[in-house]
Amino acid sequence: MKITMKTIAQEAGVSVTTVSHVINGTKKISAEKHKIITDLIKKYNYVPNSMAQSLRNHSTKTAGLVVSSFPDSHVTNIVNGIGRRAQEAGYNLLFVNTNENEEYERETIHLLHSKMVDGLILSPTSSNLTYLQKLIDKQFPIVFVNRYDTLYDQIPRVGANNYQAGFDATTHLIKHGHQEIGLVCGLRKNYITTTEERIKGYKEALLKHNLHVNEDYLVATNATVEGGKRATKALLAKHPQLTALFCVNDLTTIGSIEALHEMELACPEDVAVIGCGDFEAASIIDPPVTTVRLAPETIGITAFDALLSKINNNDYCQHIELPTSLLIRKSCGC
């Protein structure tokens, strides 16, 4: 069924004029009617016909970028790469950080689609992305960056090889003689692909070297400096036999290093640390941090190129994993 303004009006029990006022904000409508109408607009993912007809066949040269978090240098540099390539391509970029809020993510994407952006780059909050199906059915160009959902393989995605990052970091610690290796990661309630793939790499590196995977050695926390600090102190208090840590993002790495200082444990002599992301000060803090570099600006640039490909050819569906590299400094014992 084709959804029109008249359809919305009939179901809401109001006039078409009232629906128009709500859409355009041209007149104050009672809170009750306003909610009924906006709920129906969301329900049907309705785009006003006049806007759609005027823009459907014309590029707006505007793209949307929605990221789930914006706390660390890795995400910042992905955004910078996307912005740089967008500017080079003559595109405006509408950027929204959803702060891991699923409802806000859905509302934001609906709004961007209604404003007729040419396409969308999305780093989703969780794997609960059923709301995207309506946009996929309408052949709205979408590209996943950094995070993704395997249920939507028809959507192109660009990111780092996070499995390899976890595998290489853990293997390096094992080669230094460590057998009791802990892992500090962000919260796992929403199945974040970047986190889960790094954990998978960590586990498979242990198994490859005939070491036991102890789930108690994995601690999930808020992906912040304070979260990393608390998690590290709790992990080492419970398992003092740990001699090394793999921290799966920048902020928890910083928190872990701070925790070791506060606990008067030497790094790497007492506890070795490898991070993931290569924050700006990683090479100059004490000790300089061994980390896995994920090429975030290249990820961003490649993601926007993928979106342009999707805009120009709806059949485009490449999944791109960029290689990672281990930057060896002193925190691992080298």
Contacts in CASP RR format, 6 or more apart in sequence:
PFRMAT RR
TARGET T0000
AUTHOR 0000-0000-0000
METHOD contacts of the structure
MODEL  1
MKITMKTIAQEAGVSVTTVSHVINGTKKISAEKHKIITDLIKKYNYVPNS
MAQSLRNHSTKTAGLVVSSFPDSHVTNIVNGIGRRAQEAGYNLLFVNTNE
NEEYERETIHLLHSKMVDGLILSPTSSNLTYLQKLIDKQFPIVFVNRYDT
LYDQIPRVGANNYQAGFDATTHLIKHGHQEIGLVCGLRKNYITTTEERIK
GYKEALLKHNLHVNEDYLVATNATVEGGKRATKALLAKHPQLTALFCVND
LTTIGSIEALHEMELACPEDVAVIGCGDFEAASIIDPPVTTVRLAPETIG
ITAFDALLSKINNNDYCQHIELPTSLLIRKSCGC
1 7 0 8 1.000
3 44 0 8 1.000
3 46 0 8 1.000
4 49 0 8 1.000
5 16 0 8 1.000
5 19 0 8 1.000
5 20 0 8 1.000
5 23 0 8 1.000
5 46 0 8 1.000
5 48 0 8 1.000
5 49 0 8 1.000
6 16 0 8 1.000
7 44 0 8 1.000
8 19 0 8 1.000
8 37 0 8 1.000
8 40 0 8 1.000
8 41 0 8 1.000
8 44 0 8 1.000
8 46 0 8 1.000
9 15 0 8 1.000
9 16 0 8 1.000
9 18 0 8 1.000
9 19 0 8 1.000
11 40 0 8 1.000
12 18 0 8 1.000
12 19 0 8 1.000
12 33 0 8 1.000
12 36 0 8 1.000
12 37 0 8 1.000
12 40 0 8 1.000
14 33 0 8 1.000
14 36 0 8 1.000
14 37 0 8 1.000
18 29 0 8 1.000
18 33 0 8 1.000
18 37 0 8 1.000
19 37 0 8 1.000
20 26 0 8 1.000
21 27 0 8 1.000
21 29 0 8 1.000
22 29 0 8 1.000
22 33 0 8 1.000
22 34 0 8 1.000
22 37 0 8 1.000
22 38 0 8 1.000
22 41 0 8 1.000
23 41 0 8 1.000
23 48 0 8 1.000
29 37 0 8 1.000
40 46 0 8 1.000
42 107 0 8 1.000
42 110 0 8 1.000
45 110 0 8 1.000
45 113 0 8 1.000
45 134 0 8 1.000
45 135 0 8 1.000
46 114 0 8 1.000
47 113 0 8 1.000
47 114 0 8 1.000
47 116 0 8 1.000
48 114 0 8 1.000
51 114 0 8 1.000
51 116 0 8 1.000
52 116 0 8 1.000
55 116 0 8 1.000
56 116 0 8 1.000
59 118 0 8 1.000
59 311 0 8 1.000
60 116 0 8 1.000
60 117 0 8 1.000
60 118 0 8 1.000
61 90 0 8 1.000
61 91 0 8 1.000
61 92 0 8 1.000
61 118 0 8 1.000
62 91 0 8 1.000
62 92 0 8 1.000
62 93 0 8 1.000
62 94 0 8 1.000
62 115 0 8 1.000
62 116 0 8 1.000
62 117 0 8 1.000
62 118 0 8 1.000
63 86 0 8 1.000
63 91 0 8 1.000
63 92 0 8 1.000
63 93 0 8 1.000
63 94 0 8 1.000
63 117 0 8 1.000
63 118 0 8 1.000
63 119 0 8 1.000
63 120 0 8 1.000
63 121 0 8 1.000
63 304 0 8 1.000
63 307 0 8 1.000
64 93 0 8 1.000
64 94 0 8 1.000
64 95 0 8 1.000
64 96 0 8 1.000
64 112 0 8 1.000
64 117 0 8 1.000
64 119 0 8 1.000
64 120 0 8 1.000
64 121 0 8 1.000
65 79 0 8 1.000
65 82 0 8 1.000
65 83 0 8 1.000
65 93 0 8 1.000
65 94 0 8 1.000
65 95 0 8 1.000
65 96 0 8 1.000
65 120 0 8 1.000
65 121 0 8 1.000
66 95 0 8 1.000
66 96 0 8 1.000
66 98 0 8 1.000
66 105 0 8 1.000
66 108 0 8 1.000
66 109 0 8 1.000
66 112 0 8 1.000
66 120 0 8 1.000
66 121 0 8 1.000
66 122 0 8 1.000
66 123 0 8 1.000
67 75 0 8 1.000
67 78 0 8 1.000
67 79 0 8 1.000
67 95 0 8 1.000
67 96 0 8 1.000
67 97 0 8 1.000
67 98 0 8 1.000
67 123 0 8 1.000
67 145 0 8 1.000
67 146 0 8 1.000
68 97 0 8 1.000
68 98 0 8 1.000
68 99 0 8 1.000
68 100 0 8 1.000
68 105 0 8 1.000
68 123 0 8 1.000
68 124 0 8 1.000
68 125 0 8 1.000
68 147 0 8 1.000
69 75 0 8 1.000
69 97 0 8 1.000
69 99 0 8 1.000
69 100 0 8 1.000
69 123 0 8 1.000
69 223 0 8 1.000
70 76 0 8 1.000
70 79 0 8 1.000
70 97 0 8 1.000
70 99 0 8 1.000
71 223 0 8 1.000
71 224 0 8 1.000
71 251 0 8 1.000
72 223 0 8 1.000
72 249 0 8 1.000
72 250 0 8 1.000
72 251 0 8 1.000
72 277 0 8 1.000
72 279 0 8 1.000
73 250 0 8 1.000
73 277 0 8 1.000
73 278 0 8 1.000
73 279 0 8 1.000
73 280 0 8 1.000
73 296 0 8 1.000
74 249 0 8 1.000
74 250 0 8 1.000
74 277 0 8 1.000
74 278 0 8 1.000
74 279 0 8 1.000
74 294 0 8 1.000
74 296 0 8 1.000
75 123 0 8 1.000
75 146 0 8 1.000
75 296 0 8 1.000
76 296 0 8 1.000
77 296 0 8 1.000
77 297 0 8 1.000
78 123 0 8 1.000
78 145 0 8 1.000
78 146 0 8 1.000
78 296 0 8 1.000
78 297 0 8 1.000
78 299 0 8 1.000
78 300 0 8 1.000
78 303 0 8 1.000
79 95 0 8 1.000
79 300 0 8 1.000
80 296 0 8 1.000
80 297 0 8 1.000
80 300 0 8 1.000
81 296 0 8 1.000
81 297 0 8 1.000
81 298 0 8 1.000
81 299 0 8 1.000
81 300 0 8 1.000
81 301 0 8 1.000
81 304 0 8 1.000
82 93 0 8 1.000
82 121 0 8 1.000
82 145 0 8 1.000
82 300 0 8 1.000
82 301 0 8 1.000
82 303 0 8 1.000
82 304 0 8 1.000
83 93 0 8 1.000
83 300 0 8 1.000
83 304 0 8 1.000
84 297 0 8 1.000
84 301 0 8 1.000
85 300 0 8 1.000
85 301 0 8 1.000
85 304 0 8 1.000
85 305 0 8 1.000
86 92 0 8 1.000
86 93 0 8 1.000
86 304 0 8 1.000
87 93 0 8 1.000
89 304 0 8 1.000
89 308 0 8 1.000
91 118 0 8 1.000
91 304 0 8 1.000
94 112 0 8 1.000
94 115 0 8 1.000
94 117 0 8 1.000
96 108 0 8 1.000
96 112 0 8 1.000
98 104 0 8 1.000
98 105 0 8 1.000
98 108 0 8 1.000
98 125 0 8 1.000
100 125 0 8 1.000
100 190 0 8 1.000
101 125 0 8 1.000
102 125 0 8 1.000
102 126 0 8 1.000
102 128 0 8 1.000
102 190 0 8 1.000
105 124 0 8 1.000
105 125 0 8 1.000
106 131 0 8 1.000
109 120 0 8 1.000
109 122 0 8 1.000
109 131 0 8 1.000
109 132 0 8 1.000
109 135 0 8 1.000
112 120 0 8 1.000
113 120 0 8 1.000
113 135 0 8 1.000
113 140 0 8 1.000
118 141 0 8 1.000
118 311 0 8 1.000
119 140 0 8 1.000
119 141 0 8 1.000
119 142 0 8 1.000
119 307 0 8 1.000
119 310 0 8 1.000
119 311 0 8 1.000
120 135 0 8 1.000
120 140 0 8 1.000
120 141 0 8 1.000
120 142 0 8 1.000
120 143 0 8 1.000
120 307 0 8 1.000
121 142 0 8 1.000
121 143 0 8 1.000
121 144 0 8 1.000
121 145 0 8 1.000
121 303 0 8 1.000
121 304 0 8 1.000
121 307 0 8 1.000
122 142 0 8 1.000
122 143 0 8 1.000
122 144 0 8 1.000
122 145 0 8 1.000
123 144 0 8 1.000
123 145 0 8 1.000
123 146 0 8 1.000
123 147 0 8 1.000
124 144 0 8 1.000
124 147 0 8 1.000
124 148 0 8 1.000
124 149 0 8 1.000
125 190 0 8 1.000
126 190 0 8 1.000
126 191 0 8 1.000
126 192 0 8 1.000
127 149 0 8 1.000
127 151 0 8 1.000
127 190 0 8 1.000
127 191 0 8 1.000
127 193 0 8 1.000
128 190 0 8 1.000
129 149 0 8 1.000
129 151 0 8 1.000
129 152 0 8 1.000
132 142 0 8 1.000
132 152 0 8 1.000
132 155 0 8 1.000
135 142 0 8 1.000
136 142 0 8 1.000
136 152 0 8 1.000
136 154 0 8 1.000
136 155 0 8 1.000
139 314 0 8 1.000
141 307 0 8 1.000
141 310 0 8 1.000
141 311 0 8 1.000
141 314 0 8 1.000
142 155 0 8 1.000
142 310 0 8 1.000
143 155 0 8 1.000
143 156 0 8 1.000
143 157 0 8 1.000
143 158 0 8 1.000
143 303 0 8 1.000
143 306 0 8 1.000
143 307 0 8 1.000
143 310 0 8 1.000
144 152 0 8 1.000
144 155 0 8 1.000
144 156 0 8 1.000
144 157 0 8 1.000
144 158 0 8 1.000
145 157 0 8 1.000
145 158 0 8 1.000
145 159 0 8 1.000
145 299 0 8 1.000
145 300 0 8 1.000
145 303 0 8 1.000
146 158 0 8 1.000
146 159 0 8 1.000
146 160 0 8 1.000
146 194 0 8 1.000
146 299 0 8 1.000
147 192 0 8 1.000
147 193 0 8 1.000
147 194 0 8 1.000
148 155 0 8 1.000
148 157 0 8 1.000
148 193 0 8 1.000
149 155 0 8 1.000
149 193 0 8 1.000
150 193 0 8 1.000
153 317 0 8 1.000
153 319 0 8 1.000
154 317 0 8 1.000
155 317 0 8 1.000
156 306 0 8 1.000
156 309 0 8 1.000
156 310 0 8 1.000
156 316 0 8 1.000
156 317 0 8 1.000
156 318 0 8 1.000
156 319 0 8 1.000
156 320 0 8 1.000
157 319 0 8 1.000
157 320 0 8 1.000
158 299 0 8 1.000
158 300 0 8 1.000
158 302 0 8 1.000
158 303 0 8 1.000
158 306 0 8 1.000
158 320 0 8 1.000
158 322 0 8 1.000
159 294 0 8 1.000
159 299 0 8 1.000
159 302 0 8 1.000
159 303 0 8 1.000
159 320 0 8 1.000
159 321 0 8 1.000
159 322 0 8 1.000
160 194 0 8 1.000
160 294 0 8 1.000
160 295 0 8 1.000
160 296 0 8 1.000
160 299 0 8 1.000
160 321 0 8 1.000
160 322 0 8 1.000
160 323 0 8 1.000
160 324 0 8 1.000
161 321 0 8 1.000
161 322 0 8 1.000
161 323 0 8 1.000
161 324 0 8 1.000
162 193 0 8 1.000
162 194 0 8 1.000
162 197 0 8 1.000
162 198 0 8 1.000
162 294 0 8 1.000
162 324 0 8 1.000
163 197 0 8 1.000
163 198 0 8 1.000
163 200 0 8 1.000
163 201 0 8 1.000
163 204 0 8 1.000
164 201 0 8 1.000
164 323 0 8 1.000
164 324 0 8 1.000
165 197 0 8 1.000
165 198 0 8 1.000
165 201 0 8 1.000
165 276 0 8 1.000
165 292 0 8 1.000
165 294 0 8 1.000
165 324 0 8 1.000
166 197 0 8 1.000
166 198 0 8 1.000
166 199 0 8 1.000
166 200 0 8 1.000
166 201 0 8 1.000
166 202 0 8 1.000
166 205 0 8 1.000
166 246 0 8 1.000
166 248 0 8 1.000
166 276 0 8 1.000
166 292 0 8 1.000
167 201 0 8 1.000
167 202 0 8 1.000
167 204 0 8 1.000
167 205 0 8 1.000
168 205 0 8 1.000
168 292 0 8 1.000
168 324 0 8 1.000
168 326 0 8 1.000
169 202 0 8 1.000
169 246 0 8 1.000
169 274 0 8 1.000
169 275 0 8 1.000
169 276 0 8 1.000
169 292 0 8 1.000
169 326 0 8 1.000
170 181 0 8 1.000
170 201 0 8 1.000
170 202 0 8 1.000
170 205 0 8 1.000
170 206 0 8 1.000
170 246 0 8 1.000
171 205 0 8 1.000
171 208 0 8 1.000
171 209 0 8 1.000
172 274 0 8 1.000
172 290 0 8 1.000
172 326 0 8 1.000
172 328 0 8 1.000
172 332 0 8 1.000
173 181 0 8 1.000
173 244 0 8 1.000
173 246 0 8 1.000
173 272 0 8 1.000
173 274 0 8 1.000
173 332 0 8 1.000
174 181 0 8 1.000
174 205 0 8 1.000
174 206 0 8 1.000
174 209 0 8 1.000
174 211 0 8 1.000
176 244 0 8 1.000
176 272 0 8 1.000
176 332 0 8 1.000
176 333 0 8 1.000
176 334 0 8 1.000
178 243 0 8 1.000
178 244 0 8 1.000
178 272 0 8 1.000
179 211 0 8 1.000
179 243 0 8 1.000
180 217 0 8 1.000
180 239 0 8 1.000
180 241 0 8 1.000
180 242 0 8 1.000
180 243 0 8 1.000
180 244 0 8 1.000
181 202 0 8 1.000
181 206 0 8 1.000
181 217 0 8 1.000
181 242 0 8 1.000
181 243 0 8 1.000
181 244 0 8 1.000
181 245 0 8 1.000
181 246 0 8 1.000
182 217 0 8 1.000
182 218 0 8 1.000
182 219 0 8 1.000
182 235 0 8 1.000
182 239 0 8 1.000
182 242 0 8 1.000
182 244 0 8 1.000
182 245 0 8 1.000
182 246 0 8 1.000
183 199 0 8 1.000
183 202 0 8 1.000
183 217 0 8 1.000
183 218 0 8 1.000
183 219 0 8 1.000
183 245 0 8 1.000
183 246 0 8 1.000
183 247 0 8 1.000
183 248 0 8 1.000
184 219 0 8 1.000
184 221 0 8 1.000
184 228 0 8 1.000
184 231 0 8 1.000
184 232 0 8 1.000
184 235 0 8 1.000
184 245 0 8 1.000
184 246 0 8 1.000
184 247 0 8 1.000
184 248 0 8 1.000
184 252 0 8 1.000
184 256 0 8 1.000
185 195 0 8 1.000
185 198 0 8 1.000
185 199 0 8 1.000
185 218 0 8 1.000
185 219 0 8 1.000
185 220 0 8 1.000
185 221 0 8 1.000
185 223 0 8 1.000
185 247 0 8 1.000
185 248 0 8 1.000
185 249 0 8 1.000
185 252 0 8 1.000
186 192 0 8 1.000
186 195 0 8 1.000
186 220 0 8 1.000
186 221 0 8 1.000
186 222 0 8 1.000
186 223 0 8 1.000
186 248 0 8 1.000
186 249 0 8 1.000
186 252 0 8 1.000
187 220 0 8 1.000
187 221 0 8 1.000
187 222 0 8 1.000
187 223 0 8 1.000
188 195 0 8 1.000
188 196 0 8 1.000
188 220 0 8 1.000
194 248 0 8 1.000
195 248 0 8 1.000
195 249 0 8 1.000
198 248 0 8 1.000
198 276 0 8 1.000
199 218 0 8 1.000
199 248 0 8 1.000
202 246 0 8 1.000
203 213 0 8 1.000
206 212 0 8 1.000
206 213 0 8 1.000
207 213 0 8 1.000
216 238 0 8 1.000
216 239 0 8 1.000
217 235 0 8 1.000
217 239 0 8 1.000
217 242 0 8 1.000
219 231 0 8 1.000
219 232 0 8 1.000
219 234 0 8 1.000
219 235 0 8 1.000
220 231 0 8 1.000
221 227 0 8 1.000
221 228 0 8 1.000
221 230 0 8 1.000
221 231 0 8 1.000
221 252 0 8 1.000
222 228 0 8 1.000
223 249 0 8 1.000
223 251 0 8 1.000
223 252 0 8 1.000
224 251 0 8 1.000
224 252 0 8 1.000
225 251 0 8 1.000
225 252 0 8 1.000
225 254 0 8 1.000
225 255 0 8 1.000
225 258 0 8 1.000
226 255 0 8 1.000
227 251 0 8 1.000
227 252 0 8 1.000
227 255 0 8 1.000
228 247 0 8 1.000
228 251 0 8 1.000
228 252 0 8 1.000
228 254 0 8 1.000
228 255 0 8 1.000
228 256 0 8 1.000
228 259 0 8 1.000
229 255 0 8 1.000
229 256 0 8 1.000
229 258 0 8 1.000
229 259 0 8 1.000
229 262 0 8 1.000
230 259 0 8 1.000
231 252 0 8 1.000
231 256 0 8 1.000
232 245 0 8 1.000
232 255 0 8 1.000
232 256 0 8 1.000
232 259 0 8 1.000
232 260 0 8 1.000
233 259 0 8 1.000
233 262 0 8 1.000
233 263 0 8 1.000
235 242 0 8 1.000
235 245 0 8 1.000
236 242 0 8 1.000
236 259 0 8 1.000
236 263 0 8 1.000
236 265 0 8 1.000
236 271 0 8 1.000
242 271 0 8 1.000
243 270 0 8 1.000
243 271 0 8 1.000
243 272 0 8 1.000
244 268 0 8 1.000
244 271 0 8 1.000
244 272 0 8 1.000
244 273 0 8 1.000
244 274 0 8 1.000
244 332 0 8 1.000
245 256 0 8 1.000
245 271 0 8 1.000
245 272 0 8 1.000
245 273 0 8 1.000
245 274 0 8 1.000
246 273 0 8 1.000
246 274 0 8 1.000
246 275 0 8 1.000
246 276 0 8 1.000
247 253 0 8 1.000
247 256 0 8 1.000
247 273 0 8 1.000
247 274 0 8 1.000
247 275 0 8 1.000
247 276 0 8 1.000
248 275 0 8 1.000
248 276 0 8 1.000
249 275 0 8 1.000
249 276 0 8 1.000
249 277 0 8 1.000
250 275 0 8 1.000
250 276 0 8 1.000
250 277 0 8 1.000
250 278 0 8 1.000
250 279 0 8 1.000
250 282 0 8 1.000
251 279 0 8 1.000
253 273 0 8 1.000
253 275 0 8 1.000
253 276 0 8 1.000
253 277 0 8 1.000
253 279 0 8 1.000
253 282 0 8 1.000
253 289 0 8 1.000
253 291 0 8 1.000
254 279 0 8 1.000
254 285 0 8 1.000
256 273 0 8 1.000
257 267 0 8 1.000
257 273 0 8 1.000
257 285 0 8 1.000
257 287 0 8 1.000
257 289 0 8 1.000
257 331 0 8 1.000
260 266 0 8 1.000
260 267 0 8 1.000
260 270 0 8 1.000
260 271 0 8 1.000
260 273 0 8 1.000
265 271 0 8 1.000
267 273 0 8 1.000
267 287 0 8 1.000
267 331 0 8 1.000
268 287 0 8 1.000
268 330 0 8 1.000
268 331 0 8 1.000
268 332 0 8 1.000
268 333 0 8 1.000
272 331 0 8 1.000
272 332 0 8 1.000
272 333 0 8 1.000
273 289 0 8 1.000
273 290 0 8 1.000
273 331 0 8 1.000
273 332 0 8 1.000
274 289 0 8 1.000
274 290 0 8 1.000
274 291 0 8 1.000
274 292 0 8 1.000
274 331 0 8 1.000
274 332 0 8 1.000
275 289 0 8 1.000
275 290 0 8 1.000
275 291 0 8 1.000
275 292 0 8 1.000
275 331 0 8 1.000
276 291 0 8 1.000
276 292 0 8 1.000
276 294 0 8 1.000
277 291 0 8 1.000
277 292 0 8 1.000
277 293 0 8 1.000
277 294 0 8 1.000
277 296 0 8 1.000
278 291 0 8 1.000
278 292 0 8 1.000
278 293 0 8 1.000
278 294 0 8 1.000
278 327 0 8 1.000
279 291 0 8 1.000
282 288 0 8 1.000
282 289 0 8 1.000
282 291 0 8 1.000
282 327 0 8 1.000
282 329 0 8 1.000
283 289 0 8 1.000
283 329 0 8 1.000
287 329 0 8 1.000
287 330 0 8 1.000
287 331 0 8 1.000
288 329 0 8 1.000
288 330 0 8 1.000
288 331 0 8 1.000
289 329 0 8 1.000
289 331 0 8 1.000
290 326 0 8 1.000
290 327 0 8 1.000
290 328 0 8 1.000
290 329 0 8 1.000
290 330 0 8 1.000
290 331 0 8 1.000
290 332 0 8 1.000
290 333 0 8 1.000
290 334 0 8 1.000
291 326 0 8 1.000
291 327 0 8 1.000
291 329 0 8 1.000
292 324 0 8 1.000
292 325 0 8 1.000
292 326 0 8 1.000
292 327 0 8 1.000
293 324 0 8 1.000
293 325 0 8 1.000
293 326 0 8 1.000
293 327 0 8 1.000
294 322 0 8 1.000
294 324 0 8 1.000
295 322 0 8 1.000
295 323 0 8 1.000
295 324 0 8 1.000
295 325 0 8 1.000
298 322 0 8 1.000
299 322 0 8 1.000
302 320 0 8 1.000
302 322 0 8 1.000
306 316 0 8 1.000
306 318 0 8 1.000
306 320 0 8 1.000
309 316 0 8 1.000
309 318 0 8 1.000
310 316 0 8 1.000
328 334 0 8 1.000
END
